[in-house]
Amino acid sequence: MIKSIFCEMAGIEYPIIQGAMAWIADSSLAAAVSNAGGLGIIAGANAPVDYIRDEIRKTKQLTDKPFGVNIMLLSDNAEEIAKMVCEEGVKVVTTGAGNPGKYVEMWKSHGIKVIPVVASVALAKRMERSGVDAVIAEGCESGGHVGELTTMTLVPQVVDAVSIPVIAAGGVGDGRGIAAAFMLGAVGVQVGTRFLVADECTVHENYKEKVIKAKDIDSVVTGRPTGHPVRVLRNKLTRQFQILEKEGAEVDKYEELGRGALPKAVKDGDINMGSIMAGQIAGLVCKKQNCKDMIKEMFTQADKTLEKVNSL
Ligand SMILES: Cc1cc2nc3c(=O)[nH]c(=O)nc-3n(C[C@H](O)[C@H](O)[C@H](O)COP(=O)(O)O)c2cc1C
């Protein structure tokens, strides 16, 4: 079974992180992934601090395994959440949307492993200098907010540029993806889209069905003119975003159209006007499973894939 230094670093069995998913990755999913031997992550997103604190406490009741919290640095209460995770004894922090440099010393002094998501070599190097433990190199195949580079091109360049462990994210949906990530020099993977359809994922059933039915070409990137492009599955909402792009609309028009669109899909199951964040690998995701079976299946396939490569 594939093991790596990341397993030791995070105290986990399989080198896999369940990617944070705003409005979705709660105690139910995070605890299930951690109990299955991966690293579960609670998404902080724009949620109130007390809600996240409760989710941390619920996760502790559901598992005695390590888990983490993701902090979106653009959110208004990022600083408050950054302090709260120290009080709650969280073991791992991942970050999205920016540079967490100013919090690293505080987190390290509380024994927290810090693993930022990066979309470029430059940010990976800056993060290494600020003392983080590892980086997650995320390619633009991924669901949610995306950068420009693909996982195939980003991961080996980040691996060459830093000496801390690199986790690959974006487009990993099965054991072949895991094997490929290791071939590129990663020591672990972060998976979001496939976990959307896990039994323990509390996202609306309509959202899960949309992911399961998605074909290879069913995701699009919207919102490029706002400077915050997002990969989502095509629907009525994405068509309206595309009209705004053609018209050269002002940024506030995008904000108006996108306001509240993620919870609309996640909580209400509105798959027409809700934002269905998911990655290009959705086309490969075809069945619901519990986290334990999902992770075991992925790593069994990864082992077989690597054996096959060795015998070529
Ligand atoms: C619905 C959804 C919401 C996401 N929200 C966040 C988030 O709040 N913070 C973050 O750092 N990444 C977020 N991501 C990215 C994931 O954590 C992960 O890196 C990504 O899904 C991996 O690529 P994949 O979708 O191809 O598996 C989100 C992804 C999805 C699909």
The ligand as a Gaussian input file, in Angstrom:
#p B3LYP/6-31G(d) Opt

LIG

0 1
 C      -17.630000      22.357000      -3.987000
 C      -16.191000      22.744000      -3.758000
 C      -15.895000      23.732000      -2.821000
 C      -14.552000      24.065000      -2.549000
 N      -14.284000      24.971000      -1.563000
 C      -12.993000      25.180000      -1.186000
 C      -12.692000      25.980000      -0.043000
 O      -13.586000      26.475000       0.655000
 N      -11.376000      26.161000       0.273000
 C      -10.350000      25.601000      -0.459000
 O       -9.163000      25.817000      -0.125000
 N      -10.622000      24.817000      -1.542000
 C      -11.896000      24.583000      -1.886000
 N      -12.177000      23.729000      -2.940000
 C      -11.058000      22.969000      -3.583000
 C      -10.903000      21.589000      -2.900000
 O      -10.496000      21.727000      -1.576000
 C       -9.878000      20.689000      -3.631000
 O       -8.590000      21.250000      -3.641000
 C      -10.293000      20.403000      -5.070000
 O      -11.640000      20.038000      -5.108000
 C       -9.426000      19.289000      -5.652000
 O       -9.717000      19.062000      -6.986000
 P      -10.905000      18.095000      -7.531000
 O      -12.142000      18.908000      -7.415000
 O      -10.527000      17.842000      -8.934000
 O      -10.914000      16.885000      -6.661000
 C      -13.501000      23.418000      -3.255000
 C      -13.829000      22.439000      -4.224000
 C      -15.141000      22.089000      -4.469000
 C      -15.445000      21.005000      -5.466000

